[in-house]
């Protein structure tokens, strides 16, 4: 995928995740699976990561395929981030 398409895909993923999360119950966790995370905390991209969001904040970033499900009373909503980028901290 060309770099411009990847950037657009990352932006779309961030918008979709924030909209879907804001429409769901606060106690429901959000999981974004198979996403590439670009973080200022890491020198390299984290590929095929699972990002878990709880109460509007990132709870964990894992590269383990079978990461534990959300801890809230409702099961985590899951988004597929294959071929997309997630950049934590951008509003």
C-alpha positions, 0 to 999 in steps of 0.5 A: 500500500502506498504511504499516502494510503497508509496515512489515510488508513491510520486516520480513518482507523483513529476516527472510527475507533473514537466514534465507535468507542464514544457511542458504546457504554463507558464500561465496555472495553475497545480492542484494536487487533492486528494494528501497527502502533507508532509511538514516541515511546518506541524506536520502532513500529510495533507490528500486529499489536493488540491495543486495549482501551478501557474508560477512554484510555489505553490500558495495554499494547500487546503483541500477544495474539491471545491477549486477555479480553476486557475487564469490564462487565461487557465484552470488549468491542473489537476492531480489525486494524490490519494494514492500518496504523495507530498513533497514540496521543493524537487528538 
